[in-house]
């Protein structure tokens, strides 16, 4: 299972590739994950290789 790590103001979040985020926006080049953390919605953009 591959994990994506995202550093958000010194807080490290890990999202597995099979995670089910709140919303997924698909485009031809990226997938944007929205997760809720500390009352904030964090948008994580992962470039598809």
N, C-alpha and C positions, 0 to 999 in steps of 0.2 A: 504494500500500500504506500503510494507516494504521498508525502505531506508537503503542503505549501506553507512556508513560513512568512509572516508579515509583521514587520516591526512598526507599531503605531505608537509614537511618543513613548518609546522605551518599554512598551508592553508587547510581548511577543505572542502572536496568535498562530495556531496551527490548524489548517483545514485539510482534511483528507480528500483525495480525488473523488471519493464516493460520498462525500458529505452532501446533505440536503440543505442548502442555505434557504433563507427566507424568500429570496427572489433570485432568479438567474436571468440575466440578459445575454442573449446570444448574438454574436456578430461574426463576421468572417475572420476576424483576427483576434478576438479576445472574449473572455468570459468574465463577467463582473459578479462577484459574490457580495451580498449584503449580509452582514451579521450584526447582531445586537450585542453591545458590550458597554457596560457602565452607562446605560441610558443614551448611548450614542449609536448611530447606525454607521458602520464603517464599510466603505466600498473598497473592495479588493479587486484589482484588475489583474488577471492572469493571462499572459500572452500564450496562445496555443502554438506549440512548437511543431 
